[in-house]
Amino acid sequence: MKILVAVKRVVDYNVKVHALPDHSDVDIASAKMSMNPFDEIAVEQAQRLKEAGKADEVVVVSIGPAKTVDTLRVAMAMGADRALHITTDERLEPIAVARLLAAVSRRENPDLVLMGKQAIDNDAGQVPQMLSAMLDMPVAINASGLDLEGSRLTVLRETDAGLLRVSADLPAVVSADLRLAEPRYVTLPNMMKAKKKPVEAIAASELEPNLAQSLQLVNVVDPPARTAGVKLANVDELIDVLKNKAKVL
């Protein structure tokens, strides 16, 4: 069984980004980059399935400029067997990403496609659902538990009403939530081994010619600074502020 895991290179979650002076975009020129945390969880889950003997090969794919290879190397250091780098310098909307991943999936013919439920740079959370529609596969989003028995997939999801268990036959698309798996620590020896694993570069235009943007980025601004808190002497003062200033009572 083959698992295809889609990963994205994003600004590290510990970095606080700011808008450019002209408000045309976010300033990430010198920001630390890393693998999208939810995608990292998906890689870990794929590797666990392989170690349990339920998968034979784990292939990772990422879309982006030349430095995206660094993210793929991390995924291979976690255990992925090989990587596909879809090369492009363009900003891609979720629909374009889904089209490229669909083209890769048709080429690789995986039994299971894994990815994070969303990327922390745009928080769109749209690609898994779009991809499943394009491939005509069942989809389970926000998975916090996953089990494979033969060709039958069972996914546990956390909802406002409790735990929801869904199942489907492979092939299928699954997006990983926070509690699906705890990513392993990537050691230096494994990073050195990952440098010897194959990375195949494919131009995005070869897979999907229709990558035109339909949305326009108008501007980017920093959120307003939070004002300092006020210490109140007693409950009566708090009620007065909530009633007469905040107008919430």
CYANA upper distance limits for C-alpha pairs under 8 A (distance plus 0.5 A):
  1 MET  CA     54 LYS  CA      7.70
  1 MET  CA     55 ALA  CA      5.26
  1 MET  CA     56 ASP  CA      5.67
  1 MET  CA     57 GLU  CA      7.13
  1 MET  CA    110 PRO  CA      7.94
  1 MET  CA    111 ASP  CA      6.58
  2 LYS  CA     55 ALA  CA      6.55
  2 LYS  CA     56 ASP  CA      6.44
  2 LYS  CA     57 GLU  CA      5.38
  2 LYS  CA     58 VAL  CA      6.53
  2 LYS  CA     59 VAL  CA      8.02
  2 LYS  CA    109 ASN  CA      8.49
  2 LYS  CA    110 PRO  CA      5.49
  2 LYS  CA    111 ASP  CA      5.99
  2 LYS  CA    112 LEU  CA      7.26
  3 ILE  CA     46 ALA  CA      7.22
  3 ILE  CA     55 ALA  CA      7.51
  3 ILE  CA     57 GLU  CA      6.76
  3 ILE  CA     58 VAL  CA      5.39
  3 ILE  CA     59 VAL  CA      6.69
  3 ILE  CA    110 PRO  CA      6.05
  3 ILE  CA    111 ASP  CA      6.55
  3 ILE  CA    112 LEU  CA      5.39
  3 ILE  CA    113 VAL  CA      6.36
  3 ILE  CA    114 LEU  CA      7.72
  4 LEU  CA     58 VAL  CA      6.54
  4 LEU  CA     59 VAL  CA      5.38
  4 LEU  CA     60 VAL  CA      6.26
  4 LEU  CA     61 VAL  CA      7.78
  4 LEU  CA    105 SER  CA      8.18
  4 LEU  CA    110 PRO  CA      6.44
  4 LEU  CA    111 ASP  CA      8.47
  4 LEU  CA    112 LEU  CA      6.81
  4 LEU  CA    113 VAL  CA      5.31
  4 LEU  CA    114 LEU  CA      6.69
  5 VAL  CA     39 ASP  CA      8.34
  5 VAL  CA     42 ALA  CA      7.33
  5 VAL  CA     43 VAL  CA      6.82
  5 VAL  CA     46 ALA  CA      8.04
  5 VAL  CA     58 VAL  CA      7.79
  5 VAL  CA     59 VAL  CA      6.67
  5 VAL  CA     60 VAL  CA      5.19
  5 VAL  CA     61 VAL  CA      6.73
  5 VAL  CA    113 VAL  CA      6.31
  5 VAL  CA    114 LEU  CA      5.19
  5 VAL  CA    115 MET  CA      6.08
  6 ALA  CA     39 ASP  CA      7.43
  6 ALA  CA     60 VAL  CA      6.28
  6 ALA  CA     61 VAL  CA      5.43
  6 ALA  CA     62 SER  CA      6.38
  6 ALA  CA    101 LEU  CA      8.32
  6 ALA  CA    113 VAL  CA      8.15
  6 ALA  CA    114 LEU  CA      6.95
  6 ALA  CA    115 MET  CA      5.57
  6 ALA  CA    116 GLY  CA      8.37
  7 VAL  CA     35 MET  CA      7.32
  7 VAL  CA     36 ASN  CA      7.29
  7 VAL  CA     39 ASP  CA      5.65
  7 VAL  CA     40 GLU  CA      7.81
  7 VAL  CA     60 VAL  CA      7.43
  7 VAL  CA     61 VAL  CA      6.70
  7 VAL  CA     62 SER  CA      5.72
  7 VAL  CA     71 THR  CA      8.31
  7 VAL  CA     72 LEU  CA      8.23
  7 VAL  CA    115 MET  CA      7.04
  7 VAL  CA    116 GLY  CA      8.12
  8 LYS  CA     35 MET  CA      6.34
  8 LYS  CA     36 ASN  CA      6.05
  8 LYS  CA     39 ASP  CA      7.52
  8 LYS  CA     62 SER  CA      6.24
  8 LYS  CA     63 ILE  CA      7.41
  8 LYS  CA     68 THR  CA      8.44
  8 LYS  CA     71 THR  CA      8.00
  8 LYS  CA    119 ALA  CA      7.81
  9 ARG  CA     33 MET  CA      7.06
  9 ARG  CA     34 SER  CA      6.13
  9 ARG  CA     35 MET  CA      5.36
  9 ARG  CA     36 ASN  CA      6.53
  9 ARG  CA     62 SER  CA      8.28
  9 ARG  CA     64 GLY  CA      8.29
  9 ARG  CA     68 THR  CA      6.63
  9 ARG  CA     71 THR  CA      6.58
 10 VAL  CA     33 MET  CA      6.00
 10 VAL  CA     34 SER  CA      6.14
 10 VAL  CA     35 MET  CA      6.55
 10 VAL  CA     36 ASN  CA      6.21
 10 VAL  CA    119 ALA  CA      8.20
 10 VAL  CA    120 ILE  CA      7.78
 10 VAL  CA    121 ASP  CA      6.78
 11 VAL  CA     15 VAL  CA      7.34
 11 VAL  CA     28 ILE  CA      7.79
 11 VAL  CA     31 ALA  CA      7.01
 11 VAL  CA     32 LYS  CA      6.47
 11 VAL  CA     33 MET  CA      4.86
 11 VAL  CA     34 SER  CA      6.59
 11 VAL  CA    121 ASP  CA      7.53
 12 ASP  CA     31 ALA  CA      8.29
 12 ASP  CA     32 LYS  CA      6.21
 12 ASP  CA     33 MET  CA      5.42
 12 ASP  CA     34 SER  CA      5.60
 12 ASP  CA     35 MET  CA      7.99
 12 ASP  CA     36 ASN  CA      8.21
 13 TYR  CA     37 PRO  CA      8.38
 13 TYR  CA    120 ILE  CA      8.11
 15 VAL  CA     31 ALA  CA      7.63
 15 VAL  CA     32 LYS  CA      7.58
 17 VAL  CA     26 VAL  CA      7.36
 17 VAL  CA     27 ASP  CA      7.11
 17 VAL  CA     28 ILE  CA      7.48
 17 VAL  CA     31 ALA  CA      8.34
 18 HIS  CA     26 VAL  CA      6.35
 18 HIS  CA     27 ASP  CA      6.33
 18 HIS  CA    221 VAL  CA      8.29
 18 HIS  CA    222 ASP  CA      6.62
 19 ALA  CA     23 HIS  CA      6.19
 19 ALA  CA     24 SER  CA      8.13
 19 ALA  CA     25 ASP  CA      6.47
 19 ALA  CA     26 VAL  CA      4.90
 19 ALA  CA     27 ASP  CA      6.03
 19 ALA  CA    220 VAL  CA      6.30
 19 ALA  CA    221 VAL  CA      6.04
 19 ALA  CA    222 ASP  CA      6.41
 20 LEU  CA     24 SER  CA      6.86
 20 LEU  CA     25 ASP  CA      6.34
 20 LEU  CA     26 VAL  CA      6.12
 20 LEU  CA     27 ASP  CA      5.64
 20 LEU  CA    220 VAL  CA      8.23
 23 HIS  CA    219 ASN  CA      5.78
 23 HIS  CA    220 VAL  CA      5.33
 23 HIS  CA    221 VAL  CA      6.47
 24 SER  CA    217 LEU  CA      8.28
 24 SER  CA    218 VAL  CA      7.88
 24 SER  CA    219 ASN  CA      5.70
 24 SER  CA    220 VAL  CA      6.48
 25 ASP  CA    219 ASN  CA      7.13
 25 ASP  CA    220 VAL  CA      5.94
 26 VAL  CA    220 VAL  CA      7.18
 27 ASP  CA     31 ALA  CA      8.41
 34 SER  CA     71 THR  CA      7.01
 35 MET  CA     39 ASP  CA      7.42
 35 MET  CA     40 GLU  CA      6.86
 35 MET  CA     71 THR  CA      6.19
 35 MET  CA     74 VAL  CA      8.48
 36 ASN  CA     40 GLU  CA      6.77
 36 ASN  CA    116 GLY  CA      8.24
 36 ASN  CA    119 ALA  CA      6.50
 36 ASN  CA    120 ILE  CA      7.09
 37 PRO  CA     41 ILE  CA      6.98
 37 PRO  CA    116 GLY  CA      8.14
 37 PRO  CA    119 ALA  CA      8.44
 37 PRO  CA    120 ILE  CA      8.29
 38 PHE  CA     42 ALA  CA      6.97
 38 PHE  CA    115 MET  CA      7.80
 38 PHE  CA    116 GLY  CA      4.69
 38 PHE  CA    117 LYS  CA      6.94
 38 PHE  CA    118 GLN  CA      7.35
 38 PHE  CA    119 ALA  CA      7.68
 38 PHE  CA    176 ALA  CA      6.68
 38 PHE  CA    177 ASP  CA      7.01
 38 PHE  CA    178 LEU  CA      7.04
 39 ASP  CA     43 VAL  CA      6.81
 39 ASP  CA    115 MET  CA      5.72
 39 ASP  CA    116 GLY  CA      4.69
 39 ASP  CA    117 LYS  CA      8.35
 39 ASP  CA    119 ALA  CA      8.42
 39 ASP  CA    176 ALA  CA      7.78
 40 GLU  CA     44 GLU  CA      6.81
 40 GLU  CA     75 ALA  CA      8.00
 40 GLU  CA    116 GLY  CA      8.05
 40 GLU  CA    183 PRO  CA      6.91
 41 ILE  CA     45 GLN  CA      6.74
 41 ILE  CA    116 GLY  CA      7.60
 41 ILE  CA    176 ALA  CA      7.12
 41 ILE  CA    177 ASP  CA      8.29
 41 ILE  CA    178 LEU  CA      7.80
 41 ILE  CA    180 LEU  CA      7.34
 41 ILE  CA    181 ALA  CA      6.13
 41 ILE  CA    182 GLU  CA      6.96
 41 ILE  CA    183 PRO  CA      6.05
 42 ALA  CA     46 ALA  CA      6.72
 42 ALA  CA    114 LEU  CA      6.35
 42 ALA  CA    115 MET  CA      5.85
 42 ALA  CA    116 GLY  CA      6.47
 42 ALA  CA    175 SER  CA      7.97
 42 ALA  CA    176 ALA  CA      6.13
 42 ALA  CA    180 LEU  CA      8.44
 42 ALA  CA    181 ALA  CA      8.24
 43 VAL  CA     47 GLN  CA      6.71
 43 VAL  CA     60 VAL  CA      8.46
 43 VAL  CA     75 ALA  CA      7.14
 43 VAL  CA     78 MET  CA      7.99
 43 VAL  CA     80 ALA  CA      8.12
 43 VAL  CA    114 LEU  CA      8.23
 43 VAL  CA    115 MET  CA      8.26
 43 VAL  CA    183 PRO  CA      8.38
 44 GLU  CA     48 ARG  CA      6.71
 44 GLU  CA     78 MET  CA      7.64
 44 GLU  CA    181 ALA  CA      7.01
 44 GLU  CA    182 GLU  CA      7.69
 44 GLU  CA    183 PRO  CA      5.80
 44 GLU  CA    184 ARG  CA      7.46
 45 GLN  CA     49 LEU  CA      6.82
 45 GLN  CA    180 LEU  CA      7.77
 45 GLN  CA    181 ALA  CA      6.53
 46 ALA  CA     50 LYS  CA      6.86
 46 ALA  CA     55 ALA  CA      8.46
 46 ALA  CA     58 VAL  CA      7.18
 46 ALA  CA    114 LEU  CA      8.02
 47 GLN  CA     51 GLU  CA      6.65
 47 GLN  CA     58 VAL  CA      7.55
 47 GLN  CA     78 MET  CA      8.04
 47 GLN  CA     79 GLY  CA      6.60
 47 GLN  CA     80 ALA  CA      7.41
 48 ARG  CA     52 ALA  CA      6.60
 49 LEU  CA     53 GLY  CA      6.98
 49 LEU  CA     54 LYS  CA      5.76
 49 LEU  CA     55 ALA  CA      6.24
 50 LYS  CA     54 LYS  CA      6.00
 50 LYS  CA     55 ALA  CA      4.83
 50 LYS  CA     56 ASP  CA      6.49
 50 LYS  CA     57 GLU  CA      7.54
 50 LYS  CA     58 VAL  CA      7.99
 51 GLU  CA     55 ALA  CA      8.23
 54 LYS  CA    148 LEU  CA      7.62
 54 LYS  CA    150 GLY  CA      8.36
 57 GLU  CA     80 ALA  CA      8.09
 57 GLU  CA     81 ASP  CA      6.85
 58 VAL  CA     79 GLY  CA      8.37
 58 VAL  CA     80 ALA  CA      5.50
 58 VAL  CA     81 ASP  CA      6.01
 58 VAL  CA     82 ARG  CA      7.67
 59 VAL  CA     80 ALA  CA      6.39
 59 VAL  CA     81 ASP  CA      6.44
 59 VAL  CA     82 ARG  CA      5.74
 59 VAL  CA     83 ALA  CA      6.11
 59 VAL  CA     84 LEU  CA      8.03
 60 VAL  CA     72 LEU  CA      7.40
 60 VAL  CA     75 ALA  CA      7.56
 60 VAL  CA     76 MET  CA      8.27
 60 VAL  CA     80 ALA  CA      7.12
 60 VAL  CA     82 ARG  CA      7.06
 60 VAL  CA     83 ALA  CA      5.27
 60 VAL  CA     84 LEU  CA      6.73
 61 VAL  CA     72 LEU  CA      7.84
 61 VAL  CA     83 ALA  CA      6.17
 61 VAL  CA     84 LEU  CA      5.09
 61 VAL  CA     85 HIS  CA      6.39
 61 VAL  CA     86 ILE  CA      7.84
 62 SER  CA     68 THR  CA      7.50
 62 SER  CA     72 LEU  CA      7.49
 62 SER  CA     84 LEU  CA      7.06
 62 SER  CA     85 HIS  CA      5.84
 62 SER  CA     86 ILE  CA      6.58
 63 ILE  CA     68 THR  CA      7.69
 63 ILE  CA     85 HIS  CA      6.55
 63 ILE  CA     86 ILE  CA      5.09
 63 ILE  CA     87 THR  CA      6.50
 63 ILE  CA     88 THR  CA      7.40
 63 ILE  CA     97 VAL  CA      8.27
 63 ILE  CA    204 ALA  CA      8.49
 64 GLY  CA     68 THR  CA      6.21
 64 GLY  CA     85 HIS  CA      8.08
 64 GLY  CA     86 ILE  CA      6.90
 64 GLY  CA     87 THR  CA      5.79
 64 GLY  CA     88 THR  CA      5.53
 64 GLY  CA     89 ASP  CA      6.49
 64 GLY  CA     90 GLU  CA      8.18
 65 PRO  CA     87 THR  CA      6.13
 65 PRO  CA     88 THR  CA      5.82
 65 PRO  CA     89 ASP  CA      5.53
 66 ALA  CA     87 THR  CA      7.47
 67 LYS  CA     71 THR  CA      8.25
 68 THR  CA     72 LEU  CA      7.17
 68 THR  CA     85 HIS  CA      7.95
 69 VAL  CA     73 ARG  CA      6.67
 69 VAL  CA     85 HIS  CA      7.33
 69 VAL  CA    199 VAL  CA      8.37
 70 ASP  CA     74 VAL  CA      7.03
 71 THR  CA     75 ALA  CA      6.99
 72 LEU  CA     76 MET  CA      6.77
 72 LEU  CA     83 ALA  CA      6.87
 72 LEU  CA     85 HIS  CA      8.32
 73 ARG  CA     77 ALA  CA      6.57
 73 ARG  CA    191 MET  CA      7.51
 73 ARG  CA    194 ALA  CA      6.20
 73 ARG  CA    195 LYS  CA      7.17
 74 VAL  CA     78 MET  CA      6.85
 74 VAL  CA    186 VAL  CA      7.82
 74 VAL  CA    191 MET  CA      7.24
 74 VAL  CA    194 ALA  CA      7.99
 75 ALA  CA     79 GLY  CA      7.22
 75 ALA  CA     80 ALA  CA      6.45
 76 MET  CA     80 ALA  CA      4.69
 76 MET  CA     81 ASP  CA      6.73
 76 MET  CA     82 ARG  CA      7.21
 76 MET  CA     83 ALA  CA      7.94
 76 MET  CA    191 MET  CA      8.35
 76 MET  CA    194 ALA  CA      5.87
 76 MET  CA    197 LYS  CA      7.91
 77 ALA  CA    186 VAL  CA      6.87
 77 ALA  CA    187 THR  CA      8.26
 77 ALA  CA    190 ASN  CA      5.41
 77 ALA  CA    191 MET  CA      5.47
 77 ALA  CA    192 MET  CA      8.42
 77 ALA  CA    193 LYS  CA      7.47
 77 ALA  CA    194 ALA  CA      5.50
 78 MET  CA    184 ARG  CA      7.57
 78 MET  CA    185 TYR  CA      8.43
 78 MET  CA    186 VAL  CA      6.66
 78 MET  CA    190 ASN  CA      7.92
 81 ASP  CA    197 LYS  CA      7.48
 82 ARG  CA    197 LYS  CA      6.48
 82 ARG  CA    198 PRO  CA      5.87
 82 ARG  CA    199 VAL  CA      6.66
 83 ALA  CA    197 LYS  CA      8.48
 83 ALA  CA    198 PRO  CA      6.89
 83 ALA  CA    199 VAL  CA      5.16
 83 ALA  CA    200 GLU  CA      6.77
 84 LEU  CA    199 VAL  CA      6.09
 84 LEU  CA    200 GLU  CA      5.33
 84 LEU  CA    201 ALA  CA      6.55
 84 LEU  CA    202 ILE  CA      7.83
 85 HIS  CA    199 VAL  CA      7.19
 85 HIS  CA    200 GLU  CA      6.41
 85 HIS  CA    201 ALA  CA      5.17
 85 HIS  CA    202 ILE  CA      6.60
 86 ILE  CA    201 ALA  CA      6.48
 86 ILE  CA    202 ILE  CA      5.41
 86 ILE  CA    203 ALA  CA      6.14
 86 ILE  CA    204 ALA  CA      5.93
 87 THR  CA    201 ALA  CA      7.08
 87 THR  CA    202 ILE  CA      6.47
 87 THR  CA    203 ALA  CA      5.37
 87 THR  CA    204 ALA  CA      6.10
 88 THR  CA    203 ALA  CA      7.20
 88 THR  CA    204 ALA  CA      6.44
 92 LEU  CA     96 ALA  CA      6.37
 92 LEU  CA     97 VAL  CA      6.85
 92 LEU  CA    211 LEU  CA      7.71
 92 LEU  CA    213 GLN  CA      7.67
 93 GLU  CA     97 VAL  CA      6.91
 93 GLU  CA    213 GLN  CA      7.13
 93 GLU  CA    215 LEU  CA      8.40
 94 PRO  CA     98 ALA  CA      6.60
 94 PRO  CA    124 ALA  CA      7.94
 94 PRO  CA    126 GLN  CA      6.78
 94 PRO  CA    127 VAL  CA      6.07
 95 ILE  CA     99 ARG  CA      6.76
 95 ILE  CA    126 GLN  CA      8.45
 95 ILE  CA    127 VAL  CA      7.37
 95 ILE  CA    130 MET  CA      7.48
 96 ALA  CA    100 LEU  CA      6.81
 96 ALA  CA    210 ASN  CA      8.00
 96 ALA  CA    211 LEU  CA      5.83
 96 ALA  CA    212 ALA  CA      8.30
 97 VAL  CA    101 LEU  CA      6.67
 97 VAL  CA    127 VAL  CA      7.44
 98 ALA  CA    102 ALA  CA      6.46
 98 ALA  CA    127 VAL  CA      5.87
 98 ALA  CA    128 PRO  CA      8.05
 98 ALA  CA    130 MET  CA      6.58
 98 ALA  CA    131 LEU  CA      5.57
 98 ALA  CA    134 MET  CA      8.49
 99 ARG  CA    103 ALA  CA      6.76
 99 ARG  CA    131 LEU  CA      7.65
 99 ARG  CA    134 MET  CA      8.11
 99 ARG  CA    208 GLU  CA      7.24
100 LEU  CA    104 VAL  CA      6.81
100 LEU  CA    204 ALA  CA      7.59
100 LEU  CA    207 LEU  CA      6.80
100 LEU  CA    208 GLU  CA      6.47
101 LEU  CA    105 SER  CA      6.50
101 LEU  CA    131 LEU  CA      7.64
102 ALA  CA    106 ARG  CA      6.70
102 ALA  CA    131 LEU  CA      6.57
102 ALA  CA    134 MET  CA      7.09
102 ALA  CA    135 LEU  CA      6.91
103 ALA  CA    107 ARG  CA      6.85
103 ALA  CA    207 LEU  CA      6.42
103 ALA  CA    208 GLU  CA      7.59
104 VAL  CA    108 GLU  CA      6.55
104 VAL  CA    207 LEU  CA      7.98
105 SER  CA    109 ASN  CA      5.85
105 SER  CA    110 PRO  CA      6.86
106 ARG  CA    135 LEU  CA      8.48
110 PRO  CA    171 PRO  CA      7.65
111 ASP  CA    170 LEU  CA      6.41
111 ASP  CA    171 PRO  CA      4.95
111 ASP  CA    172 ALA  CA      7.30
112 LEU  CA    170 LEU  CA      7.20
112 LEU  CA    171 PRO  CA      5.89
112 LEU  CA    172 ALA  CA      5.74
112 LEU  CA    173 VAL  CA      6.53
112 LEU  CA    174 VAL  CA      8.09
113 VAL  CA    171 PRO  CA      8.38
113 VAL  CA    172 ALA  CA      6.85
113 VAL  CA    173 VAL  CA      5.22
113 VAL  CA    174 VAL  CA      6.73
114 LEU  CA    173 VAL  CA      6.58
114 LEU  CA    174 VAL  CA      5.56
114 LEU  CA    175 SER  CA      6.29
114 LEU  CA    176 ALA  CA      7.75
115 MET  CA    128 PRO  CA      7.92
115 MET  CA    174 VAL  CA      7.15
115 MET  CA    175 SER  CA      5.44
115 MET  CA    176 ALA  CA      6.59
116 GLY  CA    175 SER  CA      5.48
116 GLY  CA    176 ALA  CA      5.12
116 GLY  CA    177 ASP  CA      7.23
117 LYS  CA    125 GLY  CA      6.27
117 LYS  CA    128 PRO  CA      7.76
117 LYS  CA    141 ILE  CA      7.00
117 LYS  CA    142 ASN  CA      6.15
117 LYS  CA    175 SER  CA      5.10
117 LYS  CA    176 ALA  CA      5.70
117 LYS  CA    177 ASP  CA      6.42
118 GLN  CA    123 ASP  CA      5.99
118 GLN  CA    124 ALA  CA      6.66
118 GLN  CA    125 GLY  CA      4.67
118 GLN  CA    126 GLN  CA      7.89
118 GLN  CA    127 VAL  CA      8.48
119 ALA  CA    123 ASP  CA      5.76
119 ALA  CA    124 ALA  CA      7.48
119 ALA  CA    125 GLY  CA      7.40
126 GLN  CA    130 MET  CA      6.82
127 VAL  CA    131 LEU  CA      6.35
128 PRO  CA    132 SER  CA      6.72
128 PRO  CA    139 VAL  CA      7.82
128 PRO  CA    141 ILE  CA      7.82
128 PRO  CA    173 VAL  CA      7.22
128 PRO  CA    174 VAL  CA      7.59
128 PRO  CA    175 SER  CA      6.84
129 GLN  CA    133 ALA  CA      6.93
129 GLN  CA    139 VAL  CA      7.17
129 GLN  CA    141 ILE  CA      8.33
130 MET  CA    134 MET  CA      6.82
131 LEU  CA    135 LEU  CA      6.67
131 LEU  CA    173 VAL  CA      8.26
132 SER  CA    136 ASP  CA      6.12
132 SER  CA    137 MET  CA      5.42
132 SER  CA    138 PRO  CA      6.71
132 SER  CA    139 VAL  CA      6.36
132 SER  CA    172 ALA  CA      7.96
132 SER  CA    173 VAL  CA      6.57
133 ALA  CA    137 MET  CA      7.09
137 MET  CA    171 PRO  CA      6.92
137 MET  CA    172 ALA  CA      5.69
137 MET  CA    173 VAL  CA      7.20
138 PRO  CA    168 ALA  CA      7.27
138 PRO  CA    169 ASP  CA      8.42
138 PRO  CA    171 PRO  CA      8.09
138 PRO  CA    172 ALA  CA      5.58
138 PRO  CA    173 VAL  CA      6.82
139 VAL  CA    172 ALA  CA      6.33
139 VAL  CA    173 VAL  CA      5.17
139 VAL  CA    174 VAL  CA      6.20
140 ALA  CA    155 VAL  CA      7.39
140 ALA  CA    166 VAL  CA      8.10
140 ALA  CA    172 ALA  CA      8.47
140 ALA  CA    173 VAL  CA      6.94
140 ALA  CA    174 VAL  CA      5.36
140 ALA  CA    175 SER  CA      7.02
141 ILE  CA    157 ARG  CA      8.22
141 ILE  CA    174 VAL  CA      6.17
141 ILE  CA    175 SER  CA      5.22
141 ILE  CA    176 ALA  CA      7.41
141 ILE  CA    177 ASP  CA      8.40
142 ASN  CA    157 ARG  CA      6.65
142 ASN  CA    158 GLU  CA      8.11
142 ASN  CA    174 VAL  CA      8.28
142 ASN  CA    175 SER  CA      5.99
142 ASN  CA    176 ALA  CA      5.79
142 ASN  CA    177 ASP  CA      5.07
143 ALA  CA    155 VAL  CA      6.55
143 ALA  CA    156 LEU  CA      6.25
143 ALA  CA    157 ARG  CA      5.51
143 ALA  CA    158 GLU  CA      8.10
143 ALA  CA    174 VAL  CA      7.50
143 ALA  CA    175 SER  CA      6.56
143 ALA  CA    176 ALA  CA      5.41
143 ALA  CA    177 ASP  CA      5.64
143 ALA  CA    180 LEU  CA      6.78
144 SER  CA    155 VAL  CA      7.97
144 SER  CA    156 LEU  CA      6.11
144 SER  CA    157 ARG  CA      5.93
144 SER  CA    158 GLU  CA      7.20
144 SER  CA    176 ALA  CA      7.23
144 SER  CA    177 ASP  CA      5.90
144 SER  CA    178 LEU  CA      7.33
144 SER  CA    179 ARG  CA      5.56
144 SER  CA    180 LEU  CA      4.55
144 SER  CA    181 ALA  CA      8.31
145 GLY  CA    155 VAL  CA      6.05
145 GLY  CA    156 LEU  CA      5.08
145 GLY  CA    157 ARG  CA      7.37
145 GLY  CA    179 ARG  CA      8.09
145 GLY  CA    180 LEU  CA      5.69
146 LEU  CA    153 LEU  CA      7.89
146 LEU  CA    154 THR  CA      6.31
146 LEU  CA    155 VAL  CA      5.06
146 LEU  CA    156 LEU  CA      6.75
146 LEU  CA    180 LEU  CA      7.88
147 ASP  CA    153 LEU  CA      6.50
147 ASP  CA    154 THR  CA      5.70
147 ASP  CA    155 VAL  CA      7.00
148 LEU  CA    152 ARG  CA      6.36
148 LEU  CA    153 LEU  CA      5.33
148 LEU  CA    154 THR  CA      6.89
149 GLU  CA    153 LEU  CA      7.10
151 SER  CA    169 ASP  CA      6.28
151 SER  CA    170 LEU  CA      5.89
151 SER  CA    171 PRO  CA      8.48
152 ARG  CA    167 SER  CA      7.55
152 ARG  CA    168 ALA  CA      6.45
152 ARG  CA    169 ASP  CA      5.18
152 ARG  CA    170 LEU  CA      6.69
153 LEU  CA    167 SER  CA      5.90
153 LEU  CA    168 ALA  CA      5.84
153 LEU  CA    169 ASP  CA      6.41
153 LEU  CA    170 LEU  CA      7.11
154 THR  CA    165 ARG  CA      7.49
154 THR  CA    166 VAL  CA      6.27
154 THR  CA    167 SER  CA      4.74
154 THR  CA    168 ALA  CA      7.18
155 VAL  CA    165 ARG  CA      6.26
155 VAL  CA    166 VAL  CA      5.86
155 VAL  CA    167 SER  CA      6.60
156 LEU  CA    163 LEU  CA      7.26
156 LEU  CA    164 LEU  CA      6.27
156 LEU  CA    165 ARG  CA      5.08
156 LEU  CA    166 VAL  CA      7.03
157 ARG  CA    163 LEU  CA      6.22
157 ARG  CA    164 LEU  CA      5.50
157 ARG  CA    165 ARG  CA      6.72
157 ARG  CA    166 VAL  CA      8.39
158 GLU  CA    162 GLY  CA      6.58
158 GLU  CA    163 LEU  CA      5.29
158 GLU  CA    164 LEU  CA      6.74
159 THR  CA    163 LEU  CA      6.41
159 THR  CA    164 LEU  CA      7.23
168 ALA  CA    172 ALA  CA      8.00
176 ALA  CA    180 LEU  CA      6.71
186 VAL  CA    190 ASN  CA      7.23
186 VAL  CA    191 MET  CA      7.59
187 THR  CA    191 MET  CA      6.86
188 LEU  CA    192 MET  CA      6.77
189 PRO  CA    193 LYS  CA      6.81
190 ASN  CA    194 ALA  CA      6.57
191 MET  CA    195 LYS  CA      7.12
192 MET  CA    196 LYS  CA      7.94
193 LYS  CA    197 LYS  CA      7.61
202 ILE  CA    206 GLU  CA      7.64
202 ILE  CA    207 LEU  CA      8.36
203 ALA  CA    207 LEU  CA      7.64
204 ALA  CA    208 GLU  CA      6.75
204 ALA  CA    209 PRO  CA      8.21
205 SER  CA    209 PRO  CA      5.50
232 LEU  CA    237 GLU  CA      6.75
232 LEU  CA    238 LEU  CA      7.04
233 ALA  CA    237 GLU  CA      7.21
234 ASN  CA    238 LEU  CA      7.17
235 VAL  CA    239 ILE  CA      6.73
236 ASP  CA    240 ASP  CA      6.72
237 GLU  CA    241 VAL  CA      6.74
238 LEU  CA    242 LEU  CA      6.70
239 ILE  CA    243 LYS  CA      6.47
240 ASP  CA    244 ASN  CA      6.28
240 ASP  CA    245 LYS  CA      8.05
241 VAL  CA    245 LYS  CA      5.52
241 VAL  CA    246 ALA  CA      6.66
241 VAL  CA    247 LYS  CA      8.49
242 LEU  CA    246 ALA  CA      5.29
242 LEU  CA    247 LYS  CA      6.28
242 LEU  CA    248 VAL  CA      6.15
242 LEU  CA    249 LEU  CA      6.50
243 LYS  CA    247 LYS  CA      5.36
243 LYS  CA    248 VAL  CA      6.41
243 LYS  CA    249 LEU  CA      5.23
